[in-house]
Amino acid sequence: MGKFILGLIVGVIVGILAMTVNPNLPEQLRASLANLTASIMRSTEEAAESVGDAAEEAAGEAERAVDEPAEPSPPPAPEEPAVTPSPAPAQ
């Protein structure tokens, strides 16, 4: 709890000093955050379109696979009986 309060006090002091050095800081921060938000929204939209295209392609392939008749598989080859060596005759 003490670290939190100390960090809060330091943050307020640094914020006040930054505002005295650059009075336009809030407007600049607001503009920077708006640009960042817009770029994140664009990249998210592009990713969503890519995922949507991939999903449509997979659905089309699955639909084609269901529509095509399955080729009959050849019957399995008969298994040959295992040859067991007969014991050697006793002498």
Order of alpha helices (4+ residues) and beta strands (2+ residues): alpha-alpha
